[in-house]
Amino acid sequence: METELDGEVVVVGGGVVGLTTAVVLAERGRRVRLWTREPAERTTSVVAGGLWWPYRIEPVALAQAWALRSLEVYEELAARPEETGVRMVEGVLGETGLDEVGAWAATRLPSLRAATAAEYSGSGLWARLPLIDMSAHLPWLRRRLVAAGGTVETRAVADLAEADAPVVVNCTGLGARELVPDAAVRPVRGQLVVVENPGVRTWLVSTDPVSGEVTYFLPQPGRLLLGGTAEEDAWSAEPDPAVAEAIVRRCAALRPEIAGARVLGHLVGLRPARDSVRLEREPLADGRLLVHNYGHGGAGVTVAWGCAREAAGLASR
């Protein structure tokens, strides 16, 4: 007789949320097939800067809980950075005070302190946070899934009903807008510039107090990522040269050596924003179970493990 642990699950969506969810399910003994429209290296997730911090995600209280569960995992993975792509790196959260981040951050992040004038010209917090190299982390997740007995299949899905399993987990991100369908899911366009690293070892996130525009640079192995933008309801995946120039200019204003860095490439990603993350189970009329796990906005990396564990619990029939 088939037990719950023997039950097959199809996870639809191969970004960081889908891969992480598939890993958790497979390591709990489920037979997992991951369906992804594109290889992980071409999903929106690979464009993510990879800094762990709750960003553009609701509801805030749940997001903090998911983020803290994920932090525990990333801290463990940082012991093997070459393998997992996860490192603990110091940097500054600009225009942020200790009184703004809440007790959860001050308690859980002992490195958190006010930035000095030498570290940042404005007010900000100095922190040591996980910085995930997505070009290494996504393939590592896929290898971990396969090692746990899961399979990965590249296939486009026009309807979630195509998933022929007792349990289906919907991790399609922006694709959920058409597949569910859910008109509440919308894109928030992010553009980055990849440059040679001129010696920057710390990250920085700075927010213009007037415009709200966010500027950041993140040192990843072999390169420096410069950002960024947050254009709501913008669908273009093509880099805008004028936007790229503005990004470099803003980053160079914070670290002058960036001005002369050789440009290696340009990246554009469409964050799957929603008023709140949809993480819930939906029993289907035919007796199957559909679990939704999408709408993570700009914090998919930050909450991936927390959401994956909750989704895995919801996938129990």
C-alpha positions in Angstrom: 0.0 0.0 0.0 1.4 3.4 -0.9 2.3 5.6 2.0 2.4 9.4 2.1 6.1 9.5 1.7 5.8 7.4 -1.4 3.5 9.9 -3.1 4.7 11.6 -6.2 4.9 15.4 -6.4 5.4 17.5 -9.5 7.0 20.9 -8.8 6.3 23.4 -11.6 8.9 26.2 -11.8 12.7 25.9 -11.8 13.8 29.1 -10.2 15.3 29.3 -6.7 11.9 28.9 -5.0 11.0 25.8 -7.1 14.4 24.2 -6.8 14.5 24.7 -3.1 11.0 23.4 -2.6 11.8 20.3 -4.7 14.9 19.7 -2.6 13.1 19.8 0.7 10.3 17.5 -0.6 12.8 15.0 -2.1 14.9 14.9 1.1 11.7 14.2 3.0 11.2 11.1 1.0 8.8 12.2 -1.7 9.3 11.2 -5.3 9.8 14.6 -7.0 9.7 15.7 -10.6 10.7 19.3 -11.3 9.3 20.8 -14.4 11.0 23.9 -15.6 10.4 25.9 -18.7 14.1 26.9 -18.9 17.3 25.6 -17.3 18.0 27.3 -14.0 20.8 29.3 -15.5 18.2 31.2 -17.6 15.5 31.7 -15.0 14.8 35.1 -13.4 16.5 33.8 -10.2 20.0 33.8 -11.9 19.7 37.6 -12.3 19.1 38.1 -8.6 21.9 40.0 -6.8 21.7 37.3 -4.1 21.9 39.4 -0.9 19.9 38.0 1.9 17.5 40.6 3.2 13.7 40.9 3.1 13.0 43.2 0.2 9.6 44.0 -1.5 7.7 41.2 0.0 4.5 40.9 2.0 3.2 40.0 4.5 6.0 41.4 6.6 5.6 39.2 9.7 5.5 36.0 7.7 8.3 37.1 5.5 10.6 37.7 8.5 9.9 34.2 9.8 10.6 32.6 6.4 13.7 34.7 6.0 15.1 33.7 9.4 14.5 30.0 8.6 16.4 30.6 5.4 19.2 32.4 7.2 19.9 29.3 9.3 20.4 27.3 6.1 22.5 29.9 4.4 24.8 30.2 7.4 25.4 26.5 7.2 26.0 26.5 3.5 28.5 29.4 3.8 30.9 26.9 5.3 31.3 25.5 1.7 31.2 28.6 -0.5 33.0 27.1 -3.5 30.4 24.3 -3.6 27.2 26.1 -2.6 27.8 29.6 -3.8 26.9 31.0 -0.4 29.3 33.4 1.5 28.9 35.6 4.6 29.9 39.1 3.5 30.0 42.4 5.4 28.4 45.6 4.0 26.1 48.5 4.7 22.4 48.9 4.6 22.1 52.6 3.9 19.4 54.9 5.2 18.5 52.3 7.8 18.6 52.5 11.6 18.5 49.9 14.3 15.1 51.2 15.4 13.8 50.5 11.9 14.7 46.9 11.4 12.9 45.4 14.4 14.0 43.3 17.4 14.2 40.2 15.2 17.2 41.6 13.3 19.0 43.0 16.3 18.6 39.7 18.1 19.4 37.3 15.3 22.2 39.4 13.6 24.9 40.1 16.3 27.1 41.8 13.8 24.4 44.5 13.2 25.6 47.9 14.3 25.6 51.6 13.1 27.9 52.2 10.2 30.8 54.5 10.9 31.5 57.7 8.9 34.4 55.9 7.2 32.1 53.0 6.1 29.3 55.2 4.8 28.8 58.9 4.4 25.1 58.7 5.5 23.3 56.9 8.2 23.2 53.1 7.9 23.8 49.7 9.4 26.8 47.5 9.1 25.9 43.9 8.8 27.4 40.5 7.9 24.8 38.8 5.7 24.6 35.8 3.3 25.5 36.8 -0.2 24.5 34.1 -2.7 26.2 33.7 -6.1 23.2 32.5 -8.1 25.3 31.2 -11.0 26.8 28.7 -8.6 23.9 28.2 -6.2 21.2 27.2 -8.7 23.3 24.4 -10.3 24.2 23.2 -6.8 20.5 23.0 -5.8 19.8 21.0 -8.9 22.6 18.6 -8.1 21.3 18.2 -4.5 17.8 17.5 -5.9 19.1 14.8 -8.2 21.2 13.3 -5.4 18.0 13.0 -3.3 16.3 11.1 -6.1 14.5 13.9 -7.8 14.4 14.5 -11.5 14.5 17.6 -13.6 12.6 17.9 -16.9 12.7 20.9 -19.2 9.2 21.5 -20.5 6.8 24.4 -21.0 3.5 24.2 -19.2 0.4 25.8 -20.6 -1.9 24.6 -17.9 -1.2 23.3 -14.4 -3.6 20.5 -15.1 -0.9 19.0 -17.3 1.0 17.9 -14.1 0.1 14.3 -13.7 0.7 13.7 -10.0 -1.4 13.4 -6.9 0.3 16.6 -5.6 1.4 19.6 -7.7 3.4 22.5 -6.3 3.1 25.7 -8.2 6.3 27.7 -8.0 6.0 29.5 -11.3 6.6 33.0 -10.2 5.5 35.5 -12.8 4.2 32.6 -14.9 1.4 32.2 -12.3 -0.2 35.3 -13.7 -1.4 33.2 -16.7 -1.2 29.7 -15.4 -3.4 30.1 -12.3 -4.5 32.6 -13.6 -3.7 35.3 -11.0 -3.8 38.9 -12.2 -2.4 40.0 -8.9 1.0 38.9 -10.0 2.9 41.6 -11.8 6.5 42.2 -12.9 8.9 44.6 -11.2 11.7 45.0 -13.6 15.3 45.0 -12.3 18.4 45.9 -14.3 22.0 45.2 -13.3 25.4 45.9 -14.8 28.2 43.4 -14.4 31.7 44.8 -14.2 35.2 43.7 -13.3 35.7 44.1 -9.6 38.2 46.9 -9.0 38.8 45.6 -5.5 35.5 46.1 -3.7 35.1 43.6 -0.9 32.0 44.8 0.9 28.5 45.3 -0.4 26.4 48.4 -0.1 22.7 49.2 -0.6 21.8 52.9 -0.6 18.4 54.5 -0.9 17.8 58.0 -2.2 15.7 59.7 0.5 13.9 61.9 -2.0 13.2 59.6 -5.0 13.4 56.3 -3.2 15.8 55.0 -5.9 17.9 52.1 -4.7 21.6 51.9 -5.7 23.7 48.9 -4.8 26.9 47.0 -5.5 27.5 43.3 -4.6 30.9 41.6 -4.9 30.4 38.2 -6.4 33.3 35.8 -7.4 35.0 37.2 -10.4 32.7 40.2 -10.9 30.9 43.1 -9.2 27.1 43.4 -9.7 25.8 47.0 -9.9 22.2 47.9 -9.5 19.5 48.7 -9.7 16.0 49.4 -10.8 12.5 48.6 -9.6 10.1 49.4 -12.5 6.6 48.2 -11.7 4.6 46.6 -14.5 7.5 46.8 -16.9 7.8 43.7 -19.1 10.9 44.5 -21.2 13.7 42.0 -20.7 16.1 44.1 -22.9 18.8 46.1 -21.1 18.3 49.9 -21.4 21.7 51.6 -22.2 20.7 54.8 -20.6 19.6 53.0 -17.4 22.9 51.1 -17.4 24.8 54.3 -17.6 22.8 55.8 -14.7 23.4 52.7 -12.6 27.2 52.9 -13.1 27.2 56.6 -12.4 25.3 56.2 -9.1 27.5 53.4 -7.9 30.6 55.3 -8.8 29.4 58.3 -6.8 29.5 55.9 -3.8 32.8 54.1 -4.7 34.8 56.2 -7.3 36.9 53.2 -8.4 33.8 51.7 -10.0 33.8 54.4 -12.6 36.7 52.9 -14.6 35.6 49.2 -14.2 35.3 47.3 -17.4 31.7 46.3 -18.2 31.3 42.5 -18.6 27.6 42.4 -19.3 24.0 43.5 -18.6 21.2 41.6 -16.8 17.5 42.1 -16.6 15.1 40.2 -14.4 11.3 40.5 -13.8 10.6 40.1 -10.1 7.3 38.3 -9.5 5.6 40.8 -7.3 2.2 40.4 -5.5 0.4 42.2 -2.7 1.3 39.2 -0.6 3.0 35.8 -1.2 0.6 33.1 -2.0 1.6 30.0 0.0 -1.5 27.8 0.5 -3.0 24.5 -0.5 -5.9 24.1 -2.9 -7.7 20.8 -3.1 -8.8 20.1 -6.6 -12.1 18.7 -7.8 -10.5 15.5 -9.1 -9.0 14.7 -5.7 -5.5 16.0 -6.3 -3.8 18.6 -4.3 -2.4 21.9 -5.6 0.0 23.9 -3.4 0.8 27.4 -4.4 4.2 29.0 -3.5 4.7 32.2 -5.6 4.6 36.0 -5.4 7.9 36.5 -3.6 8.8 39.7 -5.3 12.4 40.7 -4.8 13.0 38.4 -1.8 12.8 34.9 -3.4 16.3 34.1 -2.4 15.8 35.5 1.1 12.8 33.4 1.9 13.4 30.3 -0.3 14.1 27.8 2.4 11.4 29.0 4.9 8.8 28.9 2.2 10.0 25.6 0.9 9.6 24.0 4.3 6.1 25.4 4.7 5.1 24.3 1.2 6.4 20.8 1.8 4.2 20.6 4.9 1.2 21.8 2.9 1.9 19.1 0.3 1.1 16.3 2.8 -2.1 14.7 1.7 
